[in-house]
Each structure stands twice: as C-alpha cells, then as structure tokens.
Amino acid sequence: MDGYRFEEDSIGKVAIPSDAIYGAQTQRAIENFPVSGLRMPAGFIKVLALIKCCAALANKELGLLDKEIADAIVASANEVAEGKWDDQFPVDVFQTGSGTSTNMNANEVIANRADQILGVETGSRKVHPNDHVNLCQSSNDVIPAAIHVCAVKGVKDVLLPGLAHLHAQLYRRASESGDIVKTGRTHLMDAVPLPLGREISGWAYQVSQCIGRTESCIPRLCRLALGGTAVGTGLNAHPDFAMRTIKALSEKTGLSFSEAENHFAAQASMDTVVELSGHLKSAAVALTKISDDLRWMNSGPVAGLSEIALPALQPGSSIMPGKVNPVICESVLMACAQVIGNDAAITICANLGNFELNTGMPLIAYNILQSIDILGNAARILADKAIAEFVVNVNHISELLSRNPMLMTALVPRIGYDKAALIVKRAFEEKKPIMEIAKEELNIPEEELARLLDPKKMV
C-alpha cells in the first residue's frame, strides 16, 4: 500500500500513514472513535509530554532506563510539549474511558520520534512505547495526574488572573459610584433606593468569593495519582518512581505537586475535579448575575432602564440602523452556560468510577479545561470591555428615583403602613411624584417631608 507503513501490536498488523509518527494503537483509536472531531486540548498533550519527560528522567536516575534511550525520550517529549507534533494527536475525546488511547498516542509519538532522534527507522521500536516511554506507569495513573496538573496550571495562569482583574475593575467602579443613589429593584420591580456603588460592591464581593473557593481546592489538585499504576497498588513501578517524577514535574512547571495520599481514591474517583467544577459553576452563576444586571441597566436607550451605557463595540443589527447591543454581556452569558453544562457532564462522568478506575476521564479532562479557559477569558473580557468603561446616566437615574413610589417606605414608621400604601397607590395611578402626593395627603411640613423622603438620607 503506497503511502502507508505497517506496525504490529498485540492484536495484529495495522496500516499507518507513512508520514505519521504515531503507531498502531493510535491508528486503531482513529478508526474506532470517529465520534465528534474534538481532540484533547493542546495544553493537556503538553502536560502529558512533560510527565513522560519527567518519568524518563526518574527512570534514568533509578537505573531502569539506558541513558541513550532516556535522553532520546526526554528530547522527544520536550518537542511534543513545545507543540511541534500537535497534529500527531488525532484521537477523539469520546474514546476509551481511561484515556488509554491518548496515553498510548503520546507513548507512540514520543517513542517513534525518539527513534528518529537516534537515527533508526520510525516504528523500529528501539525506543518502545510501552517498555520505555510508559515504564513504571499506567494510563490509569497518568491520565488523572495529567488532569490535575492541567487544572492547576489553568487555574493559576488563566482563571484566577481573569477573576482578580474583574474584581479590581468592579472595586474601582464601586468606589467611583458611591455618591450616586438609584432605584433599588426586587422581583424586577421598583424597591427602596440604594447607592450604585454598593450595588457594584455586591458584584465585587461575589467575585472575591469565587476566587477564594477556587483557591481552596488547589492543594487537593496538587496531589497526583502517579505511582499507582493499574489499580492503585503500584505494581511494576519502582517505589521511588512517583516521588522522583513528581519532583521533576514540580521543577519543570514551577508548581508544587506531591504524591496522592491514597492511590485507590486518586484513580477510582475524580472527586477533586468535581469539587473544582462546582466552584467554576458557582463562578459562572456569579458572572451570569453580573452580566444580566448590566444588560438590564443598559436596556434602552428610550424604552428601557437606561441607567448606564455600555461601550458601543459593534453595530447591533443587520436591518436596524444605529442599534447597539450588549454583546460582551451576551458572550459572557453563553460562556457561563457552557461552564454550567460542562459541570453536569463532569458530574455524570465522575459517577463512572466503578471499583478501581474512573472511566469518564477524557471528557472530564476536556470539559474542566474548557471551563477554566473560557471562564477566565470571559471574566477578563467583561472587566475590560464592559465594566471598565460603562457610562452612568446620572440625570436619568435621578429622574427615575424621584418618581419611585417606594420612597414612601421611609414614612411608614411615622404614618403607618396602610396610609403609606394609599399614597403609593395614588401616586402610581396619577403618575405623579411621590412628594407631590405626600404633600397633599399628609399634615407634615414640606421641609420635614423633603428631609424624610430624601433618597440620600435613606441609604
């Protein structure tokens, strides 16, 4: 067959494209799982390669790998980690639940590239994908370890910086808006007044809580399943392999990882990732609330609330000239919906932990990493393109506030609930300011009435 070479695995011979450096098990996975076209994230492949690199270094130190072979694996794995061979990782996300196909994809690419580095024919197996690259490992401990490492990196590099930036912008806008008093709303209906700055401070506090929740589970994410091999007993792994590999991995990533306290739990469950996903869902709910409030406050410009004007970033309609939409808020809302959906899928997959192995790991990996990335990016974009530059329509806010019947709440201790309710009803029916009706209905001096109904004093 022109354009193909043959490799053999435990099942038999497999035809592989000549220009591919993956091997037989990867080719079988390509043929077995043509499900979605979705691939494992590039960041996950990078971390997988770093684990293989650190494993080779550990196995060389332990005298389990010949120096020439170990060095070739290290060089090859570093190339994979740098993204030079991303096109050689075609296995679909919806594959074997342990992620064995992706682990073997990495083992084969690294082994075959190592063969090339050593000057032998691709697939000759001077460097063997199982015996050398996968030495002291199993897919069952490597894949959960890679998920944890990727999650920690993503949280620290993307999510937490994005949330911290959003918090800083919200805190700044809250501080700037402290003197502006506006109509409060409950049930989307007018309520008693509050300062705009306090309203924004609520958003800022929500984000600070999201940061704290996420940070709280990082120590648990930093415990890795490496060393457990197939079922957690560590069969075929050197007793010092995990410790040395994790030490090298910590040095390469600049993060502090340690060996799992209980390998059986680390491989049979994805509990810590479920915990992280729950925190991401909470953050998505918080960003949904903030984004939805912003677009309500921006609604108009004539028939809506029009309390603020979000930046005009692009034309909003193909047919209505001059229309501008809250596109950043809408983008963030969709990102948050995806994170919430991802959490549901992660939860379902985490339930696939029968006995000694979870079998939903590839989708867990894909979803948790996507959630981290899109939530961190959405937070940053919301901060920069909505929060940072929205304009407060102060005059319009004041006008709306002056017509708010709920100002009458401040007089309830003086005149009673029932009398106050009658004044509110009349003001609403006659569409007149509450002050005007109150002057007519109450035997209270105008100066005192003005003081009692002053929104700034109420807050």
N, C-alpha and C positions, 0 to 999 in steps of 0.2 A: 504494500500500500504506500504509494508516494505521499510524502509529507507526514508520515507517521513513523514512530518507533514503537517497539514493544517492551513492556515491563511486565514482570510477573509478581503476583502476591500470593497469599495463601489460598485464594480461590482459583487463580489461573492467570492466563496472559491477558493483557489489556493493551489496546492500541491507543497511543497518546500522541497528540500533535508534536511534530519534531521540534518546533520552536518553544514548546512548553518545558519549564524546568520542574513542574510538579510531577507527581508519579501516579502509580496505579490506583491507590485508594482515593486520591483526589479526583481522578477521571471517573471512577465508579460513582462518587458522590455527585459529580456534574450530571451524570446520566440518571441517577436515582432521584434527584431532588430538583427537577425543573419547576419550582413552585411559584416563586414571586419575582425573581430577578434582583431581590435585595441581597446585598453582600454584608458580611460582618464589617463593622466600621474600621476605617484605616487605623484609628487610634488603638483599637483592640488588637489588630495584627501587629502593630508596633510593640505593644506590651508583651504579646505572646513571644515575639522575637527576642525581646530583652530577657524574658525568663529563660529561653533556650540558651542565650548567650551566657547568662549567669550560671545556669546549670552546667554548661561545658567547663566554665572556669572552676566551679566547685569540684566537678568530677576529675579534672586535671590535677587539682591540689590533692585530692584523695587518692590519686594514683589509679583511678578507674578508667581513664582515657589516655591514650597515647598523645604526647604533646603535639605532634604534627596534625593529628585528626582534630584535637581540641581547638587548636589555633585556627584551623580552617573553618570549623563550626562557628567560632567567635566572629571571624571576619565575615562569613556569610550571613550570620544572624544580624550583625550590625548593619549590613546592607539592607536587609529586609526592614529593620527598624527605621532606617532612613527613608523608606518609601520607594526604594529603587525597583522593587519587584511587586508592587501593589497589584499589577494586572495578572499576577500568578495566583491570586486568591479568589477564585470564581465561585466558591461553594455557597449555595443558598443558605440564608438564615434558617429556613424551615428544613432542618436536617435531623440527624440523629440527636436525641435529646441531651446526650452527654457532651456534645460538641466534638466528638471523636473525629469527625470528618475535617473540621477546621484544625484541630490539633495535628492530625496526620498531614494535612495540607502544608502546615508550617514545617513539620518534620521533613517532608519530602523536598520542599523548595530549598530549605536550608542544607539538607544533605546533598542534593544534586548540585547546588551552587558551590558547595564545599568541594565536591568532586572536580568541578571546573577550575576552582582555585588551585587545586592540587595537580591539575593538568591531566586528569583522566576523563574518560568518556562519561557524559551525562547519563546517570542511571546505572553506572557500573557498580555502585554500592561499596566503593572503598570506604566512603562515609555512609553508614547505614542509617536510615531514618528512625528505626526502632532501637537498634542495638547501641547507637552512638548519640544521636540527637535527643532521643527520648529516654536516655539512660537515667534510672532512678526516678522516673516519672510515670504518670498515667494521665490520660485525658481527664480522669475523674478528680485529680487534684490540681492539674494545670489550669483547666478552664475556670473553675471557681476562683482560683488565685488571680488569674488574669482579669476577671470581672471586678474583683475587689481593687486591684491596682488601678485599673482604668477609672473606676468610680472615684477613688481618692484623688487621682490626678485631675479628673474633670471637675470635681467639686472645688478643688483648690485653684485651678487655673482659669475656670470659666464661670462656674455658678456663684461662688462666694464673692469674687470681684464684681460680677454683674449686680448682685443684690446689694453689696456695700455701696456701689456707685449710685444705685437707685435710692438707697436710704439717705445718702448725703444730699442728693438733689431735693428729696422730699423735705428733709430737715431745713435746708436753706429756704425753700419756698414757704414753709410753715413760719419760719422766723420773719420773713418779709411781709407776711399777710396778717400778722397778729392784730392790727388795728381795724381790719375790715370785718364788719358784722353783717351776716347774711341770714336768710331764712333757713332754719333747720328743716329737715324733712324726715318723716317716718311714714312707712307704707306708701312712699312716693307722694305723700300729701304734706301740706304746709304744717310745720310744727314751730315750737318756740325758737328764737334766734340763737345763733352761736357764732363765734369768730371763725372766719375762714381758716386762719392759721391753726386753730385747734382741730378743725376737721382734717386738715392735711397732716397734722401731727399724729392723728389716728392711723393714717396710712403708713407713716414712717415707722410707728411702733409695730404695726403688723409685719413690716419687712424685717425689722430688727429681731422679732421673734422667729421669723423664718430662718434667719442667719443662725441664731442660737440653736434651734432644733437641728439644723443640718450639721453644724459643727459637733454636736453632742455625739453623733454616731461615727465620727471619723476614727476614734480609737478602735472600735469594733471592726470597721472596714479594713484597718491596717493589719489584722490578724489573717494570715494566709494559710490555705489548705495544703501547700506544698509539703511533701514528705509522707502524705497518707497513702499514696499510690491508689490501688484499685478500690479498696473498700474502707480505707482508714487505718489499716494495720501497719502500713509501711513496707509491705512485702516487696523485696527486690530493691529497696532503697538503702543506701548506706546510712547509719544512724546520724552522721553529721552532715548529710547532704542538704537537708532543708535549712539548717542553720547557716551553712556557708552560702547557699544560693540566695537566701533572703538577705543576708548581709551584703552580698554583691549587688543585689537588686536595689537595696536601700541606697547604696553609694551611687549607683547609676542614675537613679531618679531624684535623689536629694530628699527623699521621704523616709520616714522611719517605720519599717514593717517588722513584724515578728511572726513566729510560727503559731498556728492555731492552737488554742489550749486543748481542744478536743477535735480530733480529725474526723470522727464519725459524724458529729454535728456539722462540721465545716463542709462535708461533701454530700451529706444526705439532705441538708436544708440550705435555703437561701434566705434565712431569717433576717440577717443584717441588711441585705439588699432590699428586702420587703420594707424594713424599717426606713431606710433611706428613701425609697419610693414613696412611702407615706408622707415623709417630710416634704418631698418635692410636690406631692399633691396638695399639701397644705399651702405651700408657697404659690402654687398655681391658683388656688382658690383666692388667696390674698391679692394676687395680681389681677385676677378677674374682677374682684370688687373695685379695686382702684381704677382699672381701665373703664369699667362700666360707669362708675361715678363721673369720670372725666368726660365721657361722651354724652352723658345726660346733661352735665353742666355746660357743655359746649353746644347743646342742641339749639337749633335756630337757623339762621340768625334772627328771624322775625317771629315765628310761631313756637319757638322752643323756650328753654330757660335762659339761654344766652348769658350765663353768669361769667363764663370765660370764653376766650377764643383760642383754640389750639392752633399751632403753626399751620399755615396753608402750604402743604408739601407737594400736592399734585392736583390736577383737575379731577373732579369727583364724578363726572358724568359724561357719557358719550353723546348725550342729547340735550342736557340742561346746561346752558352756558353759565359760567360763574359759580357753579356748585362746587363746594369743597367738603370733603368727608373726613371723619376722624379715623384715617386709615391706620395710624400706628396703634390706636386702641383696638381696632378690629384685628390687626395682625397678632397682637399680644393675646387677645381673647382666643383666637384659633390655636396659638401655641399652647395656651393653658388647657384648652380642651384636649389636645393631643397628649399632654402630660397626664391628665386625669384618665384618659383612655389607656395609656401605657401602664398606669398603675394597676388598672383592672386586669390587664393581660399578665403583668408580672405576678400579681396575686394568684391568678389561676395556675400559672406555670410553677410557682413556688409550692403549690399543692401536689405537684408531681414528684414528690420525694419519697417514693416507696422504698422502704428498707434502707440500703446503704448509699443510695445515689439519687440526686435530683435529676430528672430527665426533661427539664424545660430550659436548660441553661442558655442555649444560643439566643432564644427570643428574650429571655431575661436580660442578657448582655446588650442586645440591640436596643431594647426599649429603655433600659436605665440610662445608657449612654446618650441616647437621643434626648431623653427628658432633661438630663443635666445640661446638654449643649443648648437646646432651644430655650430653656428657662433662663439660663444665664444670659444668652444673647437678647432675649425678649426684655429682660429687666434693664439691660444697658440701653437698648433702643428706646424703651419707654422713658427712661431718665433723660436721654439726650434730645429726643425728638418730640416729646410731649410735655413732660414735667418742667424741663429747664426753661422753656420759652413761652408757655401759655400766658396770655394777657388776661388780667382780671378786669371785667367790665364793672368798675366800681359804681358808677352812676346808676346803671341798670339794677345792680344788686340792691342799692339803697332805695330805689323806687319800688321794687318788688317787696322789700321789707316793710316799707311804710304802709303798704296795702294788706299786710299779713294779719288776718283776724286773730291769729293765735297769740298776738301780743297781749291780748286781753287776759291771758293766763296769769300775768303778773298782778292783776287786780283781784284775783279770786280770794286771797286772804282778807281783802278789805270789804268786798261787796258780796261774796259768796258765789258758788259755782253756778247756780241757776240764773241769777241776774247777769252774770258774765256771759253765759251761753245765749241768752236772749239778745244781748248786744252784738255778739259774734254773728248770730243768725241774721239780724237786721243789716249789719254791715255787708255780709255776703250777698244778701238779696238785693240791696240797693247799690252794690258795687261802689261803696264809699270807704274812705279811710277809717280805720277803727277809732282814731282820735276824734273825728268829726261826730260819729255816733255817740261816743262816750261822753262828749261834752253836752250833748242833748239829753242823754238819759240819766246822767249822774249829777248829783249835787256836790261836786268836787271842784275846787278852784282850778282854773286852767293851768296855772303854773305848776301846781302839785300833780295834776293829771299828766302833764308833759313829762314831769320827772318820773312818775310811776311807769309810764309807757315808753321810756327811753330805752331802746334796744341795747345800747352800750352798757347801761346800768344792769340790765338783766343778765348779762354774761359775765 
